[in-house]
């Protein structure tokens, strides 16, 4: 057989293999950045129950110690999607990172707290005196929360010196007395109060809706990912929420919380878990429709937060919600999951 005939035979067999053999490209694994925070537990539920696999997508949840590291993992591509506080994405977008918000999915409603040393009061500070206040994420959402409280004390965010540290380090600095005021979240805040002689002077429940939390993605990745995969990931969240909000699943749900969400910590009692769940609001599918619709509650929040960040020179311009918020993927997911979407 001549060389040309050999080459032709090889080409024919390769073409036959491509057309008729049951080979397929390996499915992509999507990684979602999260942390040990009760509002984001639907991710753990979805992975534990195989809800994403049932929808045809391979998804892994990456649980980070530090929410700043988690957020930065999105920027460098270590994770494909990331949980975040809503206002933080305004900061990231302004700093040329091109992020997109897919959905407003939960609220901190008491789980974030402003803690001070017992007896300390912001309104007793001298003129021009700036008290250092520690926060666990520097991008703006906690500044917005802290500002609401400071206004009740006749102060503003300009009257304090905000210092950002990882949550565990922040608690340690407070316990050691190096910081007299911090913003922390459950369960880390418990040690600051118990061991550091702290008292909570305000929580996120005092300012309803002040810390909405979202699923985010980089704009370039969103253009790259198949639309059906993005929608399927959101459908997995929706199914997880329905499952965990069913009282019949409570024991299995609490096991997932201890085994997966808080795997670094000793098991929490049912009473402790119930308490933490009461201080977040995980939106039901119906609430997802109402909050994420165009011109809805979350759009108003983004507009107000962008104004605050601009006024206090944390961003260079007032970023309109439509520039970073793309709810159409969520709305499609909700329709496919049987929700009425106007």
Residue pairs with C-beta under 8 A, 6 or more apart in sequence:
1 9
17 23
27 57
27 58
28 58
28 229
29 58
29 59
29 60
30 57
30 58
30 59
30 60
30 80
30 81
30 225
30 229
30 233
31 59
31 60
31 61
31 62
31 78
31 79
31 80
31 81
32 43
32 59
32 60
32 61
32 62
32 79
32 80
32 81
32 82
32 83
32 215
32 233
33 62
33 64
33 70
33 71
33 73
33 74
33 78
33 79
33 81
33 82
33 83
34 40
34 43
34 44
34 61
34 62
34 63
34 64
34 70
34 82
34 83
35 63
35 64
35 65
35 66
35 67
35 70
35 83
36 63
36 187
36 261
36 262
36 263
36 264
36 265
37 67
37 83
37 111
37 185
37 186
37 261
37 280
38 111
38 186
38 257
38 261
38 276
38 277
38 279
38 280
39 105
39 106
39 107
39 108
39 111
39 213
39 280
39 281
39 282
40 83
40 106
40 213
40 261
41 244
41 256
41 257
41 261
41 282
42 105
42 237
42 240
42 241
42 244
42 282
43 61
43 83
43 237
43 240
44 61
44 256
44 257
44 260
44 261
45 51
45 240
45 243
45 244
45 253
45 256
46 52
46 59
46 236
46 237
46 239
46 240
47 59
47 60
47 61
47 260
48 256
48 260
49 240
49 243
51 236
51 239
51 240
51 243
52 58
52 59
52 232
52 233
52 236
55 232
55 235
55 236
56 232
57 229
57 232
57 233
57 236
59 233
59 236
62 70
62 73
62 78
62 79
63 260
63 261
63 263
64 70
64 73
65 166
65 168
65 264
66 136
66 166
66 167
66 168
67 84
67 136
67 137
67 167
68 136
68 137
68 138
68 164
68 166
69 166
70 79
70 82
70 83
71 82
71 84
71 88
71 92
71 137
71 139
73 79
73 82
74 80
74 81
74 82
74 99
74 216
74 217
74 218
75 92
75 97
75 218
77 218
77 221
80 217
80 221
80 225
81 102
81 215
81 216
81 217
81 233
82 215
82 216
82 217
83 213
83 214
83 215
83 216
84 213
84 214
84 216
85 108
85 137
85 139
85 141
85 142
85 211
85 212
85 213
85 214
86 101
86 104
86 141
86 211
86 212
86 213
86 214
86 298
86 301
86 302
86 305
87 139
87 140
87 141
87 144
87 302
87 305
87 308
87 309
88 137
88 139
88 140
88 141
89 99
89 101
89 214
89 216
89 324
90 140
90 302
90 305
90 306
90 309
90 315
90 319
90 324
91 139
91 140
91 309
91 314
91 315
92 99
92 139
93 99
93 319
93 323
93 324
94 309
94 315
94 316
94 317
94 319
97 218
98 218
98 219
98 220
99 216
99 217
99 218
99 219
99 324
100 216
100 217
100 218
100 219
100 222
100 324
100 325
100 326
101 214
101 215
101 216
101 302
101 324
101 325
101 326
102 214
102 215
102 216
102 217
102 230
102 234
102 326
102 327
102 329
102 330
103 214
103 215
103 234
103 237
103 288
103 292
103 327
103 329
103 330
104 212
104 213
104 214
104 283
104 288
104 291
104 292
104 297
104 298
104 301
105 213
105 214
105 215
105 237
105 282
105 283
105 288
106 212
106 213
106 280
106 281
106 282
106 283
107 204
107 208
107 209
107 211
107 212
107 213
107 280
107 281
107 283
108 185
108 204
108 210
108 211
108 213
108 279
108 280
109 204
109 205
109 208
109 279
109 280
109 281
110 203
110 204
110 205
110 278
110 279
110 280
111 185
111 186
111 203
111 204
111 276
111 279
111 280
112 142
112 145
112 183
112 184
112 185
112 203
112 204
112 211
113 183
113 184
113 185
113 186
113 189
113 200
113 202
113 203
113 204
114 145
114 146
114 149
114 181
114 182
114 183
114 200
114 201
114 202
114 203
115 174
115 181
115 182
115 183
115 184
115 189
115 192
115 193
115 196
115 198
115 199
115 200
115 201
116 122
116 180
116 181
116 198
116 199
116 201
117 177
117 180
117 181
117 196
117 197
117 198
117 199
118 197
118 198
118 199
120 180
120 181
121 153
122 131
122 150
122 153
122 155
122 159
122 160
122 181
123 153
123 154
123 155
125 131
125 155
125 159
130 159
130 160
130 161
131 159
131 160
131 161
131 180
131 181
132 160
132 161
132 162
132 163
132 179
132 180
132 181
133 146
133 160
133 161
133 162
133 163
133 179
133 181
133 182
133 183
134 162
134 163
134 164
134 165
134 170
134 173
134 174
134 179
134 181
134 182
134 183
135 142
135 143
135 146
135 162
135 163
135 164
135 170
135 182
135 183
136 142
136 164
136 165
136 166
136 167
136 170
136 183
136 184
136 185
136 188
137 164
138 162
138 164
140 305
140 308
140 309
140 314
140 315
141 211
141 305
142 183
142 211
143 157
143 162
143 308
143 309
143 312
143 314
144 210
144 305
144 308
144 309
145 183
145 204
145 207
145 210
145 211
146 157
146 160
146 162
146 183
147 156
147 157
147 308
147 312
148 202
148 206
148 207
148 210
149 201
149 202
149 206
149 207
150 156
150 157
150 159
150 160
152 202
157 312
158 312
160 181
163 179
165 173
167 184
167 185
167 188
168 188
170 179
170 182
170 184
170 188
170 192
171 182
171 184
171 188
171 189
171 191
171 192
171 196
173 179
173 182
174 180
174 182
174 192
174 196
174 198
175 191
175 192
175 195
175 196
176 196
177 196
182 192
182 198
184 192
186 276
186 279
187 262
187 265
187 268
187 276
189 200
192 198
193 199
193 200
203 279
204 210
204 211
204 279
205 279
209 297
209 301
212 291
212 298
212 301
215 234
215 237
217 225
217 230
222 230
222 326
227 329
230 329
231 329
231 332
231 333
231 336
232 333
234 329
234 330
234 333
235 333
235 336
235 337
238 285
238 288
238 333
238 334
238 337
238 339
239 337
241 282
241 283
241 284
241 285
242 284
242 285
243 249
243 253
244 253
244 282
245 282
245 284
254 270
254 273
257 268
257 273
258 267
258 268
258 273
262 268
268 276
283 291
285 334
285 337
285 339
286 339
288 330
288 334
288 339
289 331
289 334
289 339
289 340
289 341
289 342
290 296
290 297
291 297
291 298
292 298
292 327
292 330
292 331
293 327
293 331
293 341
293 342
294 327
298 321
298 325
299 321
299 325
302 321
302 324
302 325
303 320
303 321
306 315
306 318
306 319
306 320
306 321
307 318
309 315
310 316
310 317
310 318
331 341
334 341
335 341
